[in-house]
């Protein structure tokens, strides 16, 4: 299908996306003087703790960018309590995504794939642990998409949770730490977090290069 045909078919969604982008651009331009570090810290500190915790648990399950809430968690609670929240939230996201994916949602996806001549790829039992850890470590699809994609496979819940969640939590450390560093502006922490981030990204790139074909096919 050509791009023009796609635009016509989804003209309502395209129009809505353009309106949202225009409004976002106007807001950023109008408040450009208020988007500095001091404002970010002030707004983050003003977040209602209870409501923010609820939002942290719920929003990422429905596709809201995890990096945003992780950064705000670092600003609002600091590195220590921010990581406590990130850990609890990550485990909850895995519980929620797995059971959502194994409800009627799974049957709907399976039927659509079958109509397209495809199927959910099986993963060999002996490779499920390393595959889950690798899939979590490699950057690519958004966080929510990765949770649901893996949950749709035949990986059992115990592996899905205990092999996947710790990897995501390790990556959370960088973003939560960045939010915490913004409030204190400690150069040492910034250097450490930058080094950790570069190391994780490099590891993810090397793993993707080495095992990318296995990840894409769902086989090992």
C-alpha positions as MATLAB code, in Angstrom:
seq = 'XXXXXXXXXXXXXXXXXXXXXXXXXXXXXXXXXXXXXXXXXXXXXXXXXXXXXXXXXXXXXXXXXXXXXXXXXXXXXXXXXXXXXXXXXXXXXXXXXXXXXXXXXXXXXXXXXXXXXXXXXXXXXXXXXXXXXXXXXXXXXXXXXXXXXXXXXXXXXXXXXXXXXXXXXXXXXXXXXXXXXXXXXXXXXXXXXXXXXXXXXXXXXXXXXXXXXXXXXXXX';
ca = [
       0.000    0.000    0.000;
       1.349    3.421   -0.991;
       2.024    6.159    1.556;
      -0.723    8.358    0.076;
      -3.244    5.525    0.424;
      -2.238    4.982    4.040;
      -2.714    8.681    4.782;
      -6.179    8.650    3.200;
      -7.165    5.448    5.023;
      -6.037    6.808    8.397;
      -6.741   10.491    7.766;
      -8.494   10.874   11.126;
      -5.479    9.560   13.051;
      -3.088   11.631   10.931;
      -5.109   14.792   11.567;
      -5.233   14.085   15.309;
      -1.464   13.463   15.416;
      -0.773   16.713   13.565;
      -3.006   18.664   15.940;
      -1.244   17.143   18.965;
       2.175   17.949   17.491;
       1.138   21.525   16.760;
      -0.222   21.988   20.279;
       2.922   20.463   21.778;
       5.111   22.725   19.647;
       3.092   25.791   20.669;
       3.296   24.832   24.348;
       7.067   24.305   24.217;
       7.608   27.593   22.389;
       5.281   29.525   24.690;
       6.949   28.123   27.814;
      10.480   27.933   26.463;
      11.755   30.260   29.201;
      10.344   27.955   31.905;
      11.899   24.690   30.717;
      15.238   25.036   32.495;
      16.756   22.832   35.162;
      15.310   24.865   38.051;
      11.789   24.600   36.674;
      12.125   20.867   36.057;
      13.296   20.286   39.620;
      10.576   22.534   41.071;
       7.788   20.856   39.083;
       9.130   17.400   39.893;
       9.270   18.139   43.605;
       5.674   19.414   43.486;
       4.312   16.106   42.193;
       1.861   14.504   44.622;
       3.676   11.399   45.843;
       0.668    9.059   46.030;
      -0.750   10.012   42.632;
       2.665    9.810   41.025;
       3.215    6.291   42.393;
      -0.167    5.213   40.979;
       0.745    6.758   37.621;
       4.137    5.021   37.674;
       2.481    1.645   38.154;
      -0.317    2.111   35.610;
       0.786    4.343   32.721;
       3.741    2.294   31.347;
       1.484   -0.766   31.011;
      -0.574    1.229   28.501;
       2.373    2.473   26.483;
       3.408    5.676   28.292;
       7.201    6.163   27.940;
       8.933    4.553   30.904;
      11.896    6.925   30.662;
       9.686    9.912   31.520;
       8.346    8.449   34.765;
      11.782    7.118   35.696;
      13.326   10.566   35.296;
      10.544   12.133   37.365;
      10.976    9.415   40.006;
      14.616   10.438   40.369;
      13.662   14.100   40.644;
      10.811   13.484   43.104;
      12.308   10.775   45.344;
      16.051   10.738   44.693;
      18.141    7.760   43.628;
      17.443    5.415   46.564;
      13.658    5.660   46.876;
      13.380    6.258   43.129;
      14.983    2.851   42.506;
      12.698    1.254   45.097;
       9.732    2.603   43.134;
      11.298    1.562   39.818;
      11.873   -1.978   41.112;
       8.345   -2.386   42.468;
       6.866   -0.802   39.338;
       8.847   -3.026   36.981;
       7.671   -6.186   38.710;
       4.084   -4.915   38.610;
       4.370   -4.101   34.887;
       5.514   -7.675   34.234;
       2.611   -9.123   36.231;
       0.080   -6.912   34.455;
       1.451   -7.319   30.928;
       1.728  -11.097   31.217;
      -1.821  -11.615   32.399;
      -3.237   -9.111   29.910;
      -1.349  -10.844   27.096;
      -2.615  -14.258   28.182;
      -6.261  -13.196   28.148;
      -8.475  -12.572   25.130;
      -5.744  -10.276   23.798;
      -3.544  -13.302   23.086;
      -6.295  -15.076   21.118;
      -6.946  -11.934   19.082;
      -3.270  -11.550   18.185;
      -2.953  -15.253   17.323;
      -5.968  -15.069   14.981;
      -4.609  -11.991   13.218;
      -1.220  -13.621   12.745;
      -2.809  -16.804   11.411;
      -4.814  -14.798    8.890;
      -1.567  -13.189    7.754;
       0.065  -16.614    7.426;
       2.250  -16.202   10.515;
       2.346  -17.495   14.058;
       3.836  -16.647   17.444;
       7.356  -18.132   17.245;
       8.229  -20.881   19.733;
      11.335  -20.560   21.894;
      13.302  -23.671   22.740;
      12.993  -24.542   26.405;
      16.746  -24.673   27.038;
      17.213  -21.146   25.648;
      14.290  -19.348   27.288;
      16.239  -17.782   30.171;
      19.049  -16.251   28.112;
      16.608  -15.283   25.355;
      14.420  -13.399   27.855;
      17.406  -11.567   29.346;
      18.757  -10.748   25.902;
      15.398   -9.513   24.630;
      15.073   -7.215   27.658;
      18.623   -5.881   27.252;
      18.477   -5.023   23.566;
      17.114   -1.583   22.721;
      14.504   -1.507   19.999;
      10.731   -1.567   20.528;
       9.231    0.555   23.336;
       9.117   -0.887   26.846;
       5.414   -1.814   26.778;
       5.717   -3.403   23.338;
       8.627   -5.565   24.524;
       6.685   -6.687   27.596;
       3.677   -7.764   25.534;
       5.686   -9.282   22.685;
       7.608  -11.565   25.020;
       4.480  -12.411   27.015;
       2.818  -13.622   23.802;
       5.480  -16.314   23.354;
       5.575  -19.635   25.214;
       8.024  -18.347   27.852;
       6.597  -19.344   31.281;
       5.771  -16.635   33.794;
       8.561  -17.483   36.258;
      11.210  -16.963   33.545;
       9.400  -13.966   32.075;
       9.462  -12.272   35.483;
      12.715  -13.351   37.109;
      14.902  -13.269   33.991;
      13.420  -10.148   32.403;
      12.582   -7.776   35.261;
      16.115   -7.576   36.767;
      17.526   -6.539   33.383;
      15.011   -3.717   33.045;
      15.720   -2.641   36.631;
      19.435   -2.400   35.824;
      18.641   -0.032   32.962;
      16.289    1.954   35.242;
      19.294    2.904   37.372;
      20.631    5.164   34.630;
      17.443    7.188   34.116;
      16.475    7.415   37.791;
      20.053    8.424   38.588;
      19.908   11.109   35.903;
      16.763   12.546   37.492;
      18.395   12.485   40.900;
      21.564   14.106   39.536;
      19.501   16.964   38.109;
      18.362   17.937   41.605;
      21.855   17.835   43.151;
      23.898   18.561   40.016;
      26.737   16.417   41.293;
      29.300   16.092   38.451;
      30.638   12.823   39.863;
      27.258   11.134   39.581;
      26.793   12.511   36.082;
      30.139   11.018   34.992;
      29.284    7.654   36.584;
      25.830    7.530   35.008;
      27.202    8.532   31.625;
      29.772    5.742   31.817;
      27.166    3.173   32.865;
      24.819    4.293   30.087;
      27.525    4.056   27.434;
      28.534    0.599   28.690;
      24.939   -0.646   28.628;
      24.295    0.761   25.167;
      27.514   -0.783   23.868;
      26.621   -4.144   25.412;
      23.155   -3.943   23.876;
      24.607   -3.125   20.471;
      27.073   -6.015   20.611;
      24.371   -8.434   21.749;
      22.073   -7.259   18.989;
      24.814   -7.716   16.432;
      25.638  -11.194   17.737;
      22.149  -12.558   18.354;
      19.910  -10.255   16.313;
      18.780  -12.989   13.935;
      17.716  -15.245   16.814;
      15.767  -12.415   18.446;
      13.963  -11.499   15.222;
      12.987  -15.096   14.473;
      12.202  -16.104   18.046;
      14.530  -19.085   17.748;
      17.934  -19.886   19.163;
];
